[in-house]
Amino acid sequence: MRVEVAYALPEKQKIIALEVEEGCTVRDAVRRSNIQVFFPDVDVETVKVGIFGKAVRNAEEQALKEGERVELYRELKVDPKQARANRAAKNN
């Protein structure tokens, strides 16, 4: 079955298409994508992941379905609530 693994930085994005067997887990797909070749700072064992924008809680156990896109998430530099508060303070 065909799935995709995607990762993006502000200046660079990559989507890797993979053929995997039924029962392939989210984490297995991330490992098989070799995404770290393009983004050496990505730790494929610990990176937070989701499928089509919805976070996956247990990437080691959740099996993929045909056509799904696994997205790798970057660590946030600033908490979103704090970022909003900073913008509000700047506008006042």
C-alpha positions, -999 to +999 in steps of 0.1 A: +000+000+000+011+035-007+017+061+021+036+094+025+059+108+051+061+146+052+083+171+071+087+208+066+109+237+078+101+273+069+126+271+040+125+235+030+098+208+027+099+171+017+072+145+011+084+109+006+062+083-010+066+048+003+052+013-005+046-005+027+028-037+037-005-039+055+000-034+092+030-011+089+030+013+119+034+050+118+069+048+134+080+021+109+070+043+080+090+072+095+120+050+099+117+036+063+114+071+048+150+079+056+139+114+062+170+121+083+190+121+051+172+153+042+168+166+077+197+153+099+183+170+130+152+148+130+153+119+154+130+093+138+126+075+171+112+104+191+098+129+167+061+137+173+039+126+144+004+129+131-017+117+102-033+145+081-029+170+109-042+148+137-017+138+164-009+101+168-005+091+204+012+057+199+032+057+167+047+023+176+013+006+175-010+026+151-012+009+117-014+030+086-041+028+059-037+032+022-031+068+011-024+082+046+002+109+050+024+108+082+035+143+092+065+149+114+061+178+138+088+203+149+093+212+185+076+245+193+100+274+201+073+293+220+042+281+236+012+292+214-005+308+243+026+328+251+030+338+215-006+352+214+001+371+246+033+385+232+015+397+200-013+412+221+011+431+243+030+443+212-002+457+196-012+476+228 
